[in-house]
Amino acid sequence: MVDKVEFLQQHQLFKKLNEEHIAALAQITDEVQYENGAMVAFQRDVADCLYIVKNGRLYAETRQNDIQSGSYVIETKNYIPQNYFGDEWLLEPNIHPANVKATSSRERPAILLIIKSGNFVRFLNQYPDALPLLAPEIKESESGEEIVAGLSPFAYAEAQKLFSKAKRRRTAISILPDELVEYSARRSRLYLLVQILLPVLALLTIPALLYFFFIGQPPDAFIYRLRIAVPGFFFILLTAVLLFQILDWSNDYFVITNKRVVHREFDLRTFRVDIKTARIDQVQSVGIAKPTFWANLFNFGTARITTASAFGTILFDNIDNPILVKETLDHQSQLVKSLDASKEQSLLRQTFGEHFAVKPQYEPIGETATPLQPIKPRTEDSFFLRLQRRYYWRVEEENVIIYRKHFIVLIMESLFPIGLGILTSLTAYILIRFFNFTLRQLAPVLIFIYSIDFLWMIWRLEDWRNDMFQLTDRLIVDIDRRPFGFGESRKQALLSNIQNVNAFTPGFIHTIFNFGSVEIETAGGESNLVFEDIPYPSVIQSDIFAHLENMLDQQQRRLRSTRHKEYALLLDVYKQTVEQDRIPNRTPGEVPPI
């Protein structure tokens, strides 16, 4: 039988990939053999894998429940070797539309290759050059269009969202590696046109009118000499106003991903950037407003997104086709609800299977799939690597991410010791140059002052390095530590208590060097935490969001698992009671009131 690597290389989905891609793909692929009649997938369970039939056959049936006629089959399908299903679930997990089971003989058992969604997304992020090789190749046939190579058009379109333009703008909005950008827009160009209409008209008329006015004066008059200066001044001023409006418009973003809603607002007047974000499951309603005749005529308006976050309402104002925002959010919200119900069903089935020791009807073949590890270009513990870990703004060690303040903060805090060193050098030069002092005479004083200045600089450096913020799987910590063990203050909050995370850059210098603050609003008695003067606040906001999402997912799984174990135990006790014939045929007459 063909081995896993060779089969993947020959399959129509991946036949354009090179050897390196196939080797990585084989690493994340499980090969599983199913017994005849074994269930491969249950209808309405979570669908987050690609299934490829390597050997044997599968039978799928979609059932529909009806109150009167019960459950009945509405669609069936058979899968033979080389067939596959679920490539669209690799990028957008959904729910299984059908029950799928193996229908193979002992001589030809059903063998499937299974690739999980998270592993495939990590594969694309690590090998972005593989994505163009997965583009669908479609040919016409007698039965219609047929895909002969690559992913389906829908799956390929979803994969391209991983590399959206909004994702690459690190200074604008930081998108997580497994986030898909479902919607990305600026304000409407019509809105921009309204904003620049008057500056453009003024630019076209005022300098020209002033020029003709001045050249109409007598050549020997003083005002005639201003025929270039005054129109030129107004031309530069109005051009600056026009560029101001364009820049202010071009730096505002509205983004919806498969995980959250993001509004980035840049105020060019104050050089302040605010980034508001809310999880998809926090979206409560979406209202659309087109308040004027022109807004309805040209199809632009405002989408008002009401959320359960601390922001309350996030506005996507003056955008083209605002109904698209509502449709996107409705789709994502419905998908989240469906997946939650599917996870409940899948976990319930898993818990019952574990409690009653149900023997699995499948067995893995060969090595189990393992996630791809990030490529590390340098593994040796060199001096420069240790220096980077000691002073870099973001250091990730095991399950802890450490953030430090921007390097410009260190420079600003070191201005006094730097100034002292420069002033001392300048004073020594003047004394030697103009007052006949020698370097030997000044050496003791210079050594003393430079020693003090050097120690001052070391103190400033260590004080900057020891002010850090930590993000773990459970906690978020703000640490203010004095150098050399002279004291420490620490504030922390549980990730589970985080209500909202707000990122902003407050001024011109902060915007130019891209550093600012991240404010973390917490529930309960804990005070809010503020990460001040940190580089790339949107990146840190996304890091916190990713840890929070992972923590909430694990928390829900634990709660569901506990509840399901109680269900399984209750069912087990009921079964034992029935076997002992201790349950009456009808409910006792004296039932306590509800």
VOGU-3710 file (C-alpha; in Angstrom, 3 decimals, decimal comma):
1> mvdkveflqq> 0,000/0,000/0,000  1,170/3,525/-0,778  2,604/5,274/2,276  1,227/8,531/3,645  3,820/10,872/2,085  3,499/9,344/-1,381  -0,315/9,366/-1,198  -0,399/13,056/-0,245  2,032/13,894/-3,062  -0,190/12,154/-5,623
11> hqlfkklnee> -3,526/13,453/-4,340  -5,184/16,194/-6,402  -5,363/18,562/-3,419  -1,613/18,694/-2,895  0,003/17,480/-6,115  1,514/20,923/-6,849  3,281/21,186/-3,487  7,011/20,564/-3,284  8,772/17,922/-1,169  9,307/20,239/1,806
21> hiaalaqitd> 5,617/21,128/1,891  4,552/17,472/1,633  6,912/16,437/4,439  5,457/19,116/6,713  1,928/18,198/5,663  2,554/14,514/6,429  3,725/15,504/9,905  0,331/17,067/10,703  -1,734/14,273/9,101  -3,258/11,393/11,054
31> evqyengamv> -3,762/8,033/9,334  -6,690/6,163/10,904  -8,271/2,768/10,163  -12,007/2,280/10,907  -13,946/-0,938/11,461  -16,861/-1,761/9,193  -19,875/0,215/10,401  -17,760/2,493/12,604  -18,902/6,121/12,820  -16,400/8,554/11,311
41> afqrdvadcl> -18,467/11,665/12,057  -21,803/12,434/13,667  -24,269/14,936/12,256  -24,167/18,296/14,112  -20,780/17,531/15,711  -17,947/20,029/15,272  -16,430/19,830/11,783  -12,849/21,095/11,865  -10,932/18,479/9,844  -10,230/17,479/6,268
51> yivkngrlya> -11,017/13,802/5,565  -9,355/11,994/2,638  -10,311/8,406/1,825  -7,136/6,412/1,270  -8,720/2,950/1,212  -12,170/1,422/1,553  -15,520/3,204/1,405  -17,606/5,645/3,425  -21,347/6,172/3,513  -22,856/9,525/4,501
61> etrqndiqsg> -26,494/10,298/5,202  -28,124/13,551/6,204  -31,127/13,128/8,454  -33,890/15,538/9,351  -36,040/15,428/12,463  -39,769/15,874/12,199  -42,253/15,909/15,067  -44,813/13,785/13,240  -42,717/11,401/11,148  -39,606/11,311/13,324
71> syvietknyi> -36,110/11,179/11,841  -35,743/10,413/8,158  -32,971/10,474/5,534  -33,023/13,370/3,053  -29,646/12,902/1,323  -27,014/10,190/0,951  -23,531/10,020/-0,549  -20,768/7,450/-0,979  -17,020/8,098/-0,805  -14,403/5,920/-2,485
81> pqnyfgdewl> -10,569/6,105/-2,432  -9,169/9,532/-3,434  -12,476/11,217/-2,490  -12,367/13,835/0,250  -14,608/16,225/2,145  -14,137/19,072/4,595  -11,417/21,208/2,970  -13,565/24,281/3,692  -13,538/23,348/7,396  -9,760/23,705/7,532
91> lepnihpanv> -10,151/27,492/7,577  -13,693/27,963/8,877  -14,822/25,218/11,268  -18,512/24,415/11,033  -20,848/21,550/11,941  -21,049/18,146/10,270  -24,030/18,108/7,882  -24,299/14,299/7,860  -23,553/11,077/9,704  -20,541/9,387/8,090
101> katssrerpa> -19,638/5,744/8,686  -17,258/3,162/7,233  -18,784/0,513/4,946  -15,773/-1,625/4,093  -14,871/-5,284/4,174  -12,135/-6,884/6,223  -10,025/-7,231/3,057  -10,358/-3,527/2,259  -10,714/-1,663/5,573  -11,572/2,040/5,549
111> illiiksgnf> -8,397/4,076/5,993  -8,623/7,865/6,218  -6,077/10,666/6,282  -7,254/13,402/8,660  -5,824/16,935/8,915  -7,024/19,185/11,739  -7,863/22,844/11,158  -5,415/24,355/13,685  -2,494/22,329/12,324  -3,286/23,307/8,728
121> vrflnqypda> -3,502/27,020/9,588  -0,129/26,749/11,329  1,222/25,006/8,218  0,091/27,889/5,965  1,528/30,494/8,330  4,852/28,693/8,383  4,882/27,991/4,626  3,083/30,950/2,994  4,633/30,039/-0,365  2,450/26,894/-0,355
131> lpllapeike> -0,799/28,863/-0,629  -0,483/29,805/-4,356  0,194/26,126/-5,085  -3,165/25,243/-3,513  -5,134/27,489/-5,888  -8,069/25,626/-7,467  -7,601/24,375/-11,023  -11,013/23,915/-12,633  -11,795/22,192/-15,912  -15,038/21,828/-17,808
141> sesgeeivag> -16,492/18,328/-18,120  -19,727/16,784/-19,315  -21,164/16,966/-15,791  -20,060/20,596/-15,353  -17,070/22,244/-13,682  -14,625/19,860/-12,004  -11,747/20,651/-9,640  -8,682/18,746/-10,840  -6,102/20,293/-8,484  -5,973/22,431/-5,349
151> lspfayaeaq> -8,555/23,434/-2,782  -12,143/24,291/-3,530  -12,745/27,959/-4,467  -14,429/28,642/-1,109  -11,604/27,034/0,899  -8,961/28,873/-1,112  -10,757/32,206/-0,608  -10,856/31,547/3,144  -7,145/30,671/3,148  -6,313/33,968/1,447
161> klfskakrrr> -7,906/35,798/4,376  -4,987/34,615/6,509  -2,763/36,978/4,538  -5,081/39,961/4,289  -3,584/43,451/3,948  -5,007/44,336/7,349  -2,912/41,526/8,811  0,357/42,823/7,424  -0,084/46,338/8,843  1,556/45,747/12,192
171> taisilpdel> 1,405/49,411/13,099  -2,328/49,571/12,361  -4,138/46,464/13,611  -2,428/43,327/14,853  -4,235/40,196/13,669  -3,595/36,823/15,299  -1,989/34,053/13,209  -5,184/31,967/13,094  -7,556/34,904/12,522  -9,368/35,272/9,216
181> veysarrsrl> -10,226/38,796/8,123  -13,884/38,574/7,082  -14,390/42,313/6,553  -11,976/45,229/6,254  -12,816/48,771/5,213  -12,152/52,463/5,610  -14,785/55,144/5,616  -16,537/55,712/2,304  -14,724/57,580/-0,455  -17,885/59,656/-0,774
191> yllvqillpv> -17,374/60,716/2,833  -13,805/61,686/1,939  -15,069/63,578/-1,101  -17,423/65,638/1,084  -14,582/66,397/3,484  -12,181/67,593/0,783  -14,707/69,328/-1,497  -14,321/72,783/0,022  -10,485/72,584/0,358  -10,242/71,481/-3,303
201> lalltipall> -12,502/74,324/-4,511  -10,568/76,797/-2,398  -7,267/75,444/-3,726  -8,431/75,878/-7,302  -9,865/79,375/-6,893  -8,290/81,403/-4,075  -4,609/81,316/-5,218  -5,662/82,082/-8,819  -7,929/84,979/-7,806  -5,235/86,441/-5,578
211> yfffigqppd> -2,655/86,135/-8,335  -4,840/87,945/-10,885  -5,655/90,602/-8,298  -2,000/91,333/-7,559  -0,806/91,387/-11,173  -3,584/93,900/-11,909  -1,855/96,467/-9,687  0,671/99,036/-10,952  4,133/97,473/-11,357  5,749/100,093/-9,113
221> afiyrlriav> 3,272/99,476/-6,268  4,360/97,541/-3,172  1,375/95,197/-3,390  2,480/94,145/-6,876  5,611/92,629/-5,333  3,403/90,187/-3,371  1,927/88,628/-6,524  3,822/85,338/-5,940  4,253/85,247/-2,155  0,632/85,646/-1,067
231> pgfffillta> -0,967/83,227/-3,606  1,887/80,789/-2,921  1,230/80,980/0,826  -2,467/80,214/0,376  -1,630/77,419/-2,082  0,661/75,732/0,466  -1,847/76,274/3,297  -4,793/74,801/1,370  -2,667/71,897/0,104  -1,738/71,116/3,710
241> vllfqildws> -5,426/71,163/4,699  -6,230/68,815/1,804  -3,449/66,381/2,732  -4,564/66,538/6,373  -8,070/65,394/5,435  -6,759/62,565/3,230  -4,292/61,295/5,852  -6,915/61,472/8,590  -9,308/59,425/6,434  -6,754/56,835/5,302
251> ndyfvitnkr> -5,633/55,825/8,819  -9,018/54,768/10,197  -9,896/51,069/9,879  -12,920/48,881/10,514  -12,155/45,146/10,694  -14,206/42,043/11,430  -12,410/38,736/11,863  -13,704/35,291/12,714  -12,917/36,081/16,356  -13,579/39,775/17,026
261> vvhrefdlrt> -14,623/43,246/15,892  -11,960/45,979/15,716  -12,264/49,744/15,200  -9,042/51,725/14,845  -9,498/55,501/15,025  -6,587/57,856/14,317  -7,098/61,524/15,228  -4,530/63,480/13,230  -5,230/66,651/15,239  -3,844/65,129/18,432
271> frvdiktari> -1,936/62,188/16,878  -3,907/59,839/19,112  -4,771/56,280/18,081  -7,565/54,355/19,817  -8,235/50,682/19,107  -11,554/49,294/20,307  -12,210/45,584/20,100  -14,887/43,119/21,181  -15,189/39,371/20,810  -17,742/38,014/18,348
281> dqvqsvgiak> -19,625/36,284/21,164  -20,024/39,692/22,859  -21,941/41,158/19,902  -25,578/41,567/20,908  -27,122/43,432/17,974  -26,245/45,362/14,835  -28,215/48,415/13,732  -27,932/50,084/10,322  -28,542/53,817/9,793  -28,735/55,686/6,475
291> ptfwanlfnf> -30,051/59,013/7,731  -30,161/61,086/4,528  -31,385/60,857/0,960  -27,807/60,891/-0,332  -26,802/58,088/2,034  -29,592/55,898/0,663  -28,858/56,911/-2,915  -25,151/56,084/-2,726  -25,545/53,226/-0,198  -23,363/54,419/2,654
301> gtarittasa> -24,139/54,874/6,316  -23,333/53,667/9,825  -23,365/50,241/11,448  -24,006/50,482/15,206  -22,656/47,360/16,916  -23,988/46,868/20,442  -21,707/44,636/22,506  -21,449/43,248/26,013  -17,945/44,706/26,369  -17,130/47,809/28,391
311> fgtilfdnid> -17,260/49,933/25,231  -20,962/49,225/24,921  -21,299/50,341/21,309  -18,742/50,253/18,498  -19,547/52,426/15,495  -18,564/51,658/11,926  -19,561/55,107/10,705  -19,800/56,486/7,158  -18,889/53,214/5,434  -19,942/51,839/2,068
321> npilvketld> -22,672/49,190/2,103  -23,159/49,019/5,911  -25,573/46,115/5,492  -22,513/43,982/4,664  -21,289/44,543/8,246  -24,579/43,236/9,606  -24,528/40,222/7,295  -20,925/39,406/8,229  -21,578/39,698/11,965  -24,844/37,761/11,749
331> hqsqlvksld> -23,008/34,958/9,946  -20,141/34,909/12,455  -22,457/35,130/15,476  -24,618/32,288/14,171  -21,502/30,251/13,464  -20,249/30,807/17,030  -23,594/29,681/18,477  -23,700/26,626/16,218  -20,148/25,662/17,130  -20,898/26,054/20,843
341> askeqsllrq> -23,837/23,657/20,513  -21,701/21,264/18,442  -18,904/21,329/21,009  -21,458/20,541/23,706  -22,685/17,532/21,725  -19,177/16,291/20,869  -17,929/16,612/24,427  -21,054/14,948/25,800  -20,507/11,952/23,507  -16,835/11,802/24,504
351> tfgehfavkp> -17,667/11,958/28,223  -20,256/9,187/27,973  -17,804/7,054/26,011  -15,121/7,496/28,673  -17,536/6,899/31,562  -18,963/3,684/30,125  -15,580/2,552/28,721  -16,863/2,324/25,162  -14,273/0,657/22,959  -13,270/2,890/20,019
361> qyepigetat> -14,017/1,509/16,555  -10,853/2,854/15,004  -7,106/2,682/15,494  -4,317/4,989/14,348  -1,771/3,779/11,833  1,829/4,891/12,185  2,872/8,043/14,004  0,303/10,423/15,460  0,158/13,881/13,879  2,202/16,532/15,658
371> plqpikprte> 1,845/20,323/15,244  4,606/22,090/13,370  7,073/23,827/15,624  8,033/27,437/14,855  11,243/27,759/12,884  14,029/29,063/15,103  16,918/30,425/13,053  19,326/30,465/15,985  19,388/27,860/18,698  22,811/28,484/20,207
381> dsfflrlqrr> 22,815/30,449/23,459  25,085/33,222/22,209  25,973/36,464/23,988  23,768/38,502/21,658  20,835/36,130/22,233  21,204/36,481/26,001  21,437/40,255/25,576  18,263/40,242/23,499  16,373/38,231/26,120  17,560/40,662/28,772
391> yywrveeenv> 16,592/43,907/27,044  14,205/43,131/24,166  10,710/44,659/24,397  8,917/41,305/24,008  10,385/38,043/25,281  8,456/34,777/25,189  9,685/32,036/27,525  7,645/28,838/27,895  4,136/30,011/28,877  5,101/33,546/29,900
401> iiyrkhfivl> 5,383/36,652/27,703  7,410/39,530/29,170  6,966/43,087/27,869  9,172/46,092/28,554  8,726/49,780/27,903  9,825/51,358/24,646  13,551/52,067/24,302  12,847/55,772/23,811  11,574/55,844/27,403  15,049/54,760/28,539
411> imeslfpigl> 16,606/57,532/26,441  14,293/60,168/27,906  14,940/58,956/31,460  18,701/59,007/30,773  18,824/62,618/29,542  20,178/63,922/32,867  23,106/61,481/33,186  23,847/61,910/29,475  23,713/65,698/29,911  25,999/65,473/32,943
421> giltsltayi> 28,559/63,520/30,935  28,438/66,014/28,048  28,623/69,020/30,409  31,588/67,509/32,271  33,445/66,889/29,006  32,694/70,416/27,776  33,840/71,970/31,089  37,075/69,947/31,030  37,746/71,087/27,440  37,228/74,768/28,352
431> lirffnftlr> 39,472/74,504/31,412  42,243/72,843/29,438  41,867/75,056/26,335  41,485/78,480/27,911  42,662/78,250/31,544  45,867/76,215/31,158  44,666/73,247/33,206  46,201/69,901/32,404  44,400/66,564/32,034  46,466/65,184/34,905
441> qlapvlifiy> 45,207/67,936/37,205  41,570/67,296/36,265  41,863/63,493/36,187  40,742/62,787/39,819  37,680/65,027/39,499  36,820/63,645/36,049  37,169/60,030/37,228  34,899/60,739/40,191  32,232/62,520/38,117  32,354/59,944/35,305
451> sidflwmiwr> 32,089/57,101/37,836  29,018/58,684/39,400  27,565/59,319/35,947  28,252/55,734/34,841  26,583/54,307/37,961  23,659/56,650/37,363  23,329/55,317/33,817  23,476/51,698/35,048  20,777/52,501/37,589  18,561/54,030/34,883
461> ledwrndmfq> 19,115/51,060/32,566  18,281/48,473/35,236  15,317/50,523/36,438  13,965/50,525/32,867  14,650/46,804/32,412  12,990/45,840/35,695  9,736/47,647/34,903  7,976/44,840/33,091  4,586/43,402/32,314  3,940/39,666/32,264
471> ltdrlivdid> 1,214/37,680/30,547  0,686/34,052/31,570  -2,020/31,448/30,991  -3,783/32,564/34,183  -2,546/36,006/35,173  -1,590/39,399/33,861  1,010/41,125/36,030  2,416/44,668/36,267  5,824/44,644/38,019  7,673/47,790/39,176
481> rrpfgfgesr> 10,996/46,610/40,580  13,763/48,894/41,832  17,294/48,038/40,659  19,525/45,700/42,672  16,735/44,539/44,983  15,822/47,924/46,513  12,097/47,210/46,464  9,285/45,920/44,311  5,593/46,577/43,769  3,344/44,182/41,917
491> kqallsniqn> -0,239/44,374/40,611  -1,955/41,432/39,017  -5,328/40,307/37,759  -6,798/36,989/36,742  -7,422/36,582/33,030  -10,923/35,380/33,887  -11,695/38,810/35,407  -10,733/40,813/32,323  -13,722/42,690/30,913  -12,065/44,675/28,167
501> vnaftpgfih> -8,669/45,629/26,708  -8,157/49,092/25,236  -5,032/50,091/23,282  -4,107/53,676/22,433  -1,173/55,912/21,473  -1,695/59,330/23,079  0,431/61,805/21,114  2,763/62,779/18,292  5,959/61,202/19,648  4,081/58,047/20,584
511> tifnfgsvei> 2,596/57,753/17,093  5,911/58,392/15,310  7,731/55,718/17,341  4,623/53,525/17,695  4,374/53,121/21,447  1,538/53,782/23,825  -0,573/52,183/26,528  -2,821/49,173/26,990  -5,580/49,579/29,560  -7,028/46,388/31,016
521> etaggesnlv> -10,428/46,728/32,657  -11,170/44,071/35,245  -14,226/42,964/37,199  -14,611/42,557/40,927  -12,521/44,343/43,505  -9,366/44,373/41,405  -8,255/47,738/40,059  -7,608/48,254/36,374  -4,115/47,623/35,018  -2,356/49,955/32,600
531> fedipypsvi> 0,682/48,912/30,576  2,304/52,283/29,884  4,787/53,330/27,177  5,013/49,903/25,555  5,869/49,302/21,876  3,148/48,138/19,476  0,172/48,337/21,870  -2,090/46,679/19,286  0,204/43,616/19,277  -0,004/43,338/23,063
541> qsdifahlen> -3,766/43,841/22,893  -3,948/40,903/20,475  -1,693/38,761/22,714  -3,994/39,368/25,677  -7,018/38,627/23,533  -5,508/35,313/22,360  -4,682/34,214/25,930  -8,126/35,282/27,116  -9,838/33,336/24,339  -7,764/30,223/25,091
551> mldqqqrrlr> -8,491/30,514/28,818  -12,244/30,935/28,229  -12,266/27,927/25,902  -10,483/25,737/28,447  -12,766/27,011/31,208  -15,873/26,152/29,192  -14,485/22,711/28,386  -13,846/22,031/32,087  -17,339/23,181/33,061  -18,938/21,135/30,297
561> strhkeyall> -16,852/18,091/31,165  -17,865/18,307/34,821  -21,528/18,710/33,910  -21,398/15,862/31,419  -19,784/13,546/33,954  -22,693/14,282/36,245  -25,087/13,399/33,405  -23,221/10,157/32,759  -23,250/9,292/36,467  -26,968/10,061/36,669
571> ldvykqtveq> -27,643/7,825/33,656  -25,508/5,076/35,199  -27,414/5,289/38,509  -30,720/5,264/36,604  -29,655/2,177/34,662  -28,673/0,385/37,874  -31,988/1,332/39,463  -33,914/-0,008/36,451  -31,930/-3,250/36,541  -32,856/-3,638/40,215
581> dripnrtpge> -36,527/-3,011/39,339  -36,807/-0,229/41,902  -38,540/2,362/39,701  -42,382/2,337/39,815  -44,388/2,192/36,619  -45,703/5,716/37,113  -44,753/8,866/38,983  -45,768/8,779/42,683  -49,023/10,574/43,428  -47,581/12,982/45,990
591> vppi> -45,219/15,074/43,927  -43,708/18,100/45,674  -44,968/21,370/44,170  -42,660/23,102/41,692
//
